[in-house]
Amino acid sequence: MEIGIFTFAELGDGAASGSTISPEQRLRDLLAEIELADQVGLDVFGVGEHHRPDFVTSAPAVALAACAARTSRIRLTSAVTVLSSDDPVRVFQEYSTLDLMSGGRAEIMVGRGSFIESFPLFGYELRDYDTLFAEKLELLLRLRAEEHVTWSGQHRATLAGQGVYPRPVQDPLPIWVAVGGTPESAVRAGALGLPMALAIIGGMPERFQPFAELHRRAAQQAGHDPLPALSINSHGYLAESAQQALDESFPFAAAMMNRIGRERGWPQMTRTDYDAAAELRGANFVGSPEQVIEKILFQHEIFRHDRFLVQLTIGGIPHEKVMRSIELLGAEVAPVVRAEVARRTAATVETRAEA
């Protein structure tokens, strides 16, 4: 299993710590975080896209290009690219460039976005939310497959055989589809043979197992072999003990989630809610390394996923604490999880061979 982290480079609002940091400093911290993630052996680093004052990374490809120069082996992905309000030609060019700069380590994770600020910002209508994504994903896949594309659609100018450059090192350039809670999105990703990143940030993980099955079944029915990969993406934070992890992270997580919750009409997050979400059958990976190992492996029994990504920077947790969390994830969690998943996989293969 691949283990990694993702971030939106949250600034926080000072509610939890009494202070804020500048966007400049937050981006410097981002570079230090990915350098450490590479050094401790994590597999993937993702940078998300938001267009709000409390997040810095509105241009993930730019941030990842800087990260490429500071790392040597870790894979670099958007998490996510809001494809509905972007231009697929430009997205392909940006991540092809990143792939060349990084020696073939780039990925694109596309989604429709959990916030809507980018739609009016770039001149799109929310009523076209679904059709924008479907059409632009179709074009992005054509650009990946063909150097010269002839294409027409409703939301972008026609292409009449123009060449799109540069071409990436990887052929094909990996494209993942991020899915929240829409079964149709899981089916579409599977039918296209695309790996799926399933976001679980609330509720019991068992509730999301049908999405994994829909994805695999759609891929199988479409004739894709091998089946496309699955990632589970969640919130989390690691410290030496469970109590320390909960105590250190709760004020920041609550400040952010309750701020967003006021915009969306969610109930206020309490400490009781937060502690419950950190339990084995909760959504968050907040705890000691041993607890996080147990929880990843528990969910692997449910999903049989190939990748696990965790967002460690919820609400602007202080940089030095995030760095320690990255160390624990890379040095103590990842090796144990990889070894156990490899053992389980080998045992399954052997059982099938005997049958």
Secondary structure, 3 states (H helix, E strand, C coil): CEEEEEECCECCCCCCCCCCCCHHHHHHHHHHHHHHHHHCCCCEEEECCCCCCCECCCCHHHHHHHHHHHCCCCEEEECCEEHHHCCHHHHHHHHHHHHHHHCCCEEEEEECCCCCCHHHHCCCCHHHHHHHHHHHHHHHHHHHHCCEEEECCCCCCCEEEEECCCCCCCCCCCEEEEECCCHHHHHHHHHCCCCEEEECCCCCHHHHHHHHHHHHHHHHHCCCCCCCCEEEEEEEEECCCHHHHHHHHHHHHHHHHHHHHHHHCCCCCCHHHHHHHCCCCCCCEEECHHHHHHHHHHHHHHHCCCEEEEECCCCCCCHHHHHHHHHHHHHHHHHHHHHHHHHHHHHHHHHHHHC
